[in-house]
Amino acid sequence: MADQWELLVEVFNDVEADLVCGLLQSAGIPCRKEDSDTLTGAMRVIGGQAFEIQILVPERLLKQARDLLISAKEGAEG
């Protein structure tokens, strides 16, 4: 049975999306980036980021992924 992908977080640019996905992947959590709007890709080419990028994870790993982001944020605020 294929995993159902669930929204973990929305970020505002490609750099932030890559950082979040890198953190998730380093913990063994697969992630997928999707544009929040069908025009986002076109708008990015034309003039930069216009809409959020959604970070999705498998539903069965959603809680683990949320906990990881919370832990990372708390560590950064240290």
C-alpha positions, 0 to 999 in steps of 0.5 A, a space after each residue: 500500500 502506497 503512503 499517503 503524503 501529508 502537509 508538514 509545513 509551508 515555507 517561503 523559498 527554495 532555500 528554506 525548502 531545501 534546508 527542511 528537506 535536508 533535515 528530514 532526509 538526514 533523519 531518514 524521513 522522505 519528503 516531497 516539495 510541492 508548489 502551493 499554487 499551480 502558477 508558482 513555478 511560472 511565477 518563480 521563473 518570471 520574478 521570484 517566489 510568489 507562493 509558498 512551497 509545501 513540504 509533504 511527508 508520509 502520513 505514518 511519519 508526520 508526528 516524527 517529522 513535526 517533532 524533529 522540526 520542533 526540536 531543531 527550532 528549539 535548538 536554534 533558539 537555544 
